[in-house]
């Protein structure tokens, strides 16, 4: 059985989301704790997402995008904003 977490595409997507969440959280001048409180997502989960250690589901990403006032796709397109 193949562990889906070990697939190259999946790993890069998790890291891309990790970068995106941290980037947009910092742009909004929020701490992890503040984002956790506003989103209802435990801070330990957000820390794991930002560290690339948690593969968030679409509902979690959608909630974060809503709180951060961005489109869901913006969590994956951070490189476009840093260019």
ABEGO torsion letter per residue (X at the ends): XBBAAABAAAAAAAAAAAAAAAAAAAAAGBBAAAAAAAAGBBAAAAAAAAAGABBBBAAAAAAAAAAAGBBAAAAAAAAAAAX
